[in-house]
Each structure stands twice: as structure tokens, then as C-alpha cells.
Amino acid sequence: MTAFWLARSKINDPVAYKRYTDRVPEIIASHGGKIRARGGDFQILEGPKKFERFVVIEFPSLKAAEACWASDEYQEAASNRKYGAGEVELVILEAGEFTK
């Protein structure tokens, strides 16, 4: 069943953060992931206005989404945004069944 990464981020150091974003699309693709929305216009309807960037990534399964996040390649790339370069909240959501 399809699963999604839902990410919210705040970029504190654009140069360091770019070292992360330059590598991630290839890593995601290697796990069957597809970027569905990344950095476009947005409106915050409810909740804190802390985050300034939103990303939605589709994976073929929850297992593939988890494996991508846990991979050595992703964790190495993510180290470029940690430690002050950016703040991120990342949730993995399985699509589930839709009811009528």
C-alpha cells in the first residue's frame, strides 16, 4: 500500500541545507519514491507558522519509505541539515483505504 513522507522544514543555513537537498532526490528514487510536492506556494490555515517549506514524497509502501529514511545514504545526506542548518518534522503516512 502506498505511503507518503510528509515533511515540514525551516531552513536556517541555506548553503548547508542545499548539500542535503542536492542529494536527496536520487536517494528517494533509489527506494521507489517520487517527489509529489516540494517548496511550492502554500498557506498555513491552522497551526504554527514556524515552517516555511513543505514536501510530499510518495513511496510504493510503508516499508520502502522507512527503508529510505533508515538508509546510510539518506542519514549521511541528512547530516547536512542537522545541527542547526535546518529544523524538520517528518511523518510517514500509509495511504490506507478511503471510505465513501
N, C-alpha and C positions, 0 to 999 in steps of 0.2 A: 504494500500500500504506500502511496506517495507520502513523503514527509517534507517539511519546509524548515529552513533556518529562517528565523525572524530576528533581525539584529537592529539595535539602535546604538548609535555611537556619537561621541563628541570628540572632535579632533583637537588636541592641544598643541601638537607639533606636526605640522603638515609634511615636513621633509621626512621625518622618521615614519610617520603613518603611511606615506606613499611607498616606502620599502615593503610594507605589508600588502597594500592593495595591488601593487605591481605583480606580486607572486600568486595571490590567492585564486584568481580565475582559472589558472592552469591546474592548480591543486584540486579545486572543486570539480572541474571537468574530468579529472582522472578518477573521481569517485562517482561519476554519472550525474553530477549536479549541473544545474542550469540556472544562471542568474536571471531572475524574472523582473526585479526592480532594484535599482541601485542609484542612490544620490539624486533622484529627481525632485521636482517640486512637491511640497507636502503641506498639510495643515494639521496642526495638533488640535483636536476637538476637545479632548479631555486629558488631564494628567499633566505632569511637569514638562516644562519647556526646555529642559536641560539638554536633550539630544537634538542634533542638527543634521543627522544623516541616517537614513533608513535603508535596509537591504532585505530582499526576499529572495531566497535561493531554494529551488525545487530539487529534491533528490528522489530516486526511484523507490526508496524505502527508508524507514527509520534507522535500520541497521547501516545503510550506506551513509546517511547523514552523521550518525555517531562515529563511524569509522573515519570519515573525513576529518572531523574535529579532533579525534584522538591520534591521527597520523603524525608521525615525526615531522613530515614536511609542513603540515599546517601549523603545528606547535612552534616550529622554528620560525616560520613566517610571522606568526602571531607575536613572537617575542619582540618584533619591531614596533608594535603598537602598545605593548605593555610598559609598565614602569614610567607612566606619565605622558607618553606620546598620545594616548587616547584612552577613552573610557568606553566600554562596550557592555551591553546586555545582549545575550544570545540565548534564544529559546529554540528548541527543536519541537515541532508540532506535527504529529501524524495527522493526515487529512481526515481519517475516519469516514464514516458513512453519513451521507447527507439525508435528512428526512424531508418529506414533503409537507 
